[in-house]
Amino acid sequence: MNYLDALILGIVEGVTEFLPISSTGHLMLTSQLLNLPSTDFLKSFEISIQLGAILAVVVLYAKRVLVDIKIIKRVLMAFLPTAVLGLLLYKVVKNFLLNSTLTVLWALFIGGILLIIFEKLHHEDEQALDDLSRIPYGKAFLIGVFQSLAMIPGVSRAAATILGGLILGLKRKTIVEFSFLLAIPTMSAATALDLYKSAHAISLHEMGILIFGAGVSFVVAMLSIKFLLHFIQNHNFVSFGIYRILVAVIFGIFMI
């Protein structure tokens, strides 16, 4: 992998991390398009590059909500299911699922269909919860259970948490912002765990490439977050569902 590859993957990560289309799935597919060998470093890069996206959330939300202890406690409650399952299934995810393009394509395809069906059937209640600090702890935990599905590459952490929150009675803007905040402990823990287990095998040159890619993803993620917050004011996620299906079909035809 070189710096041009890191630039491209950083842009892909920044664009896709907070949209319901699976950043991990897109990184895996893009890596194949770039003919990058499926090395341990590439897998670590695809996990650790999320650091940039994390910093984007911190910068955008630090003054408004990250100092609110009520919100922080609810985010940590939602993080618990993924924390436990992530530790238990780390080897399965990295050694098997992150090697399976077929898993990504099926997850994108099925997820796209479910996203479209959900949006056609879902009608937001006027009384839906719109305050991050008032989310019941039980619902926060269940949102975390939904998020844990995204350990399957192609599912999309954003899609799983947002749809879970909508099902549980949160307003769209509220669960989208909660999904942003939940990314902080989730992706920080995933990155820390992987670097702890893999740092000894990463050279200084590779570390430079990783930091560069994370920097690119930070800049692009800032724009992506602002886009999504604007988009949801007047649109649902049907277009993302269609996009997921098209990507799965196109890549399925030419890459499988």
N, C-alpha and C positions, 0 to 999 in steps of 0.2 A: 504494500500500500504506500502511496506517495501523498504529497500535500494536495494535489489536484483531486485525488480520490476523496481525501478528507473534506475538501471544500464542497464537493458534490453531496457527500453523505451528510455533512453538517447542514446544508440547505434543506435536504430531504427531512432530516430530523426536526429542524425548526418549524418547517411547514406542517408536518403531520402529527407532531406530538400531542397537540391539544384538539385536533379535529378527530371525529369518530371514524377514522379510516385506518388506524393501526400504524404507528411509526415503526415498530419493530418489523412488521411485515414488509413495509416499504423499504426499510434499510436492507433487509435480506434480498429482496427482489432487485434493488438497485445494485447491490454488491455482485449479483449474478450478471447483470447487464455490463458491469465494469470488468467482468471476468476476474474478480478477486478470489483467490483461493480461500477455502473455508478453514482458516487457521484459528488457533486459540486467541491470537491477538485480535483478529477481525471480530470474533464473538464478544471479546471484552470491549472493543471499540464500540460495537453496536449497543452495548449496555451503558458504558461510561460516558458516551457522548451526550447522554441525557442531562449531564451536569449543567450544560449551557441552558437548556430549557428550564431547569430548576431555578437558576439564577434569574431568569426572566420573570418568573412568577414572584420571586422574592422582591425584586426591584419594583414591580408594578403594585404589589399588595402590602408591602412592609408597613407603610404609614397608616393604611386604613384598617386592616384586619389582623395582621400578624402580631399585633400587640394586644389583641382581645383574647383573654384567657378562656372565655367561654367557647370561642370558635376553635382555639387551639386544642382544647380538650375533646371536642367533637371530631376534629380531624384525626387526632391520635386514636380515638375509639374506632374510627373507620379504617385506620391503618392496621389494626391488630390482625384481622384474618389474613391479609396478604403477608404480613410479617411472619406469622407462624407457618403458613403454607410455603412461602418463599424459602425459608430455611430447610423445610422438609424435602422440597422438590427441586432444590437448586441444581443438583447434578442431572436430573431428568430434563429440566428445561434447557440447560446449557449444552449437554452432550447429545440430546435427542431432538427436542422440539426446535431448537435453533439451527438444526441441520435439515429440517424437513420443509422444503418448498411446497410440497403437496398439502401439508397441514396449513400453511399460510393461505394458499389459494382457496381451500375449502372453507376456512374460517372467514375470509373476505367475502366469498360468495354467499354462504349461509347467513352471515352477519348482515350483508346488504339486504337480503330478502326480509329478514326479521326487522330490520330498521324501517323498511318501507311499510311493512304490515303494521308495525307498532304506530307509526306516524299517521296512518290512515284511520286507525281505531282510537287513538288517544285524543282526548279532549281535556284541556287543562281546566281544572276547577277554579272558579274565582276565589275560593277560600284556600287555595293551595299555599303552603308555607313559603314565605318569602324572606325570612330572617335567618341568616346563617347561625346566629347565636342561640336560636330557639329550636334547632333540629333535635328531636328526641334522641337520646343516646342509643336506644334500640334501633332506630332507623339509620343512624350513623353507622352502626355495626353492620347492618344489612347492606348498606351501600358498599362497605368494605368487602363483603362477601361477593357482591356483583363484580367489584374491581378485580378480585382474585381470579376471575375467569380469564383475564387478560394475560395471565402467564402463558396461555396458548397464543403463540405469535399469529397475528392476523385478526384476533378478536377485537382489539383496541381497548385500551384502558379508559379512554375518554368515552367511547360508546357505552361500555359496560356500566360505568359509574353514572353517566347522565341518564341512560334509560332506567337504571335501577332507581335513581332519585325521582324520576317522573312517575314511575310505577308506585313509589311510596308516598306520593302526594306533595312533592316540592315543585315550586315554580321553575320554569326552564332556566331563567337567568340565575336563580339561586343555586341550582344543582350544577350548572356550568362553572360557576365561580368556586363552588365547593370542590369540584373535580380538579380545578387548577390547584387549589390549596392542598388537596390530598396527594397531588403529584410530588410535593416537596419531601415528605418523609418516605413515600414509597420509592421514588427514584433515587433518593439519597441513600437509602438502605440497600437497594439493589446494586448501586454503584460501589458503595463501600464494601459490601460482601464480595463482589467480584474482584475488586482491586486487592482486597485482603488475601484472596486465594490465588490471584494471578500476577500480582505486582512483581514477584521475583523473576518472572519470565519475560517481563516487558523491558526492552532496552530504552536508553535515553532518547534515541531517535524516534522510537515508537511512541514514547511518552510525549514528545513534542508534537507529533502528528495528532495524538489524542486531544491534547490541550487546544491545538489549532481548530480541530473539528468542533470541539465544545464551544469555542468562542464564536464560530460561525453560527452554530445552532442557537446561541444566546441572542444574537442580533435578529435572526429570522423569526425566532419564537416570540419576541416582543411584538412583531408585526402580526404574527399569526393569532396571538391572543386577542389583540385589538380587533382584528378582522372578525373573529368568531363572536365576540360580544356585540359587535354591530350587526352581524349576519342574523343572529337569533332574534333580533327585535322584530323582524318581518318575515322570517323563513323558518321552516322546519328542516328536518334532516333527510328528507326523501332524496334530494339531489346527491347527498353523500352515499345513500344506499345504492342508487343507480351507479355511481362512480365505482363503488366497491365491486359490484357485479361485473362491470365492464373490465376492470383491471384483472379480476380473477379469470374471466373468459379469455381475454387477450393473451395473458401470460400462460394460461393453461394450453392454449393452442400452439404457441411458439416456443415454450420452454420445457414442457413436459414430454 
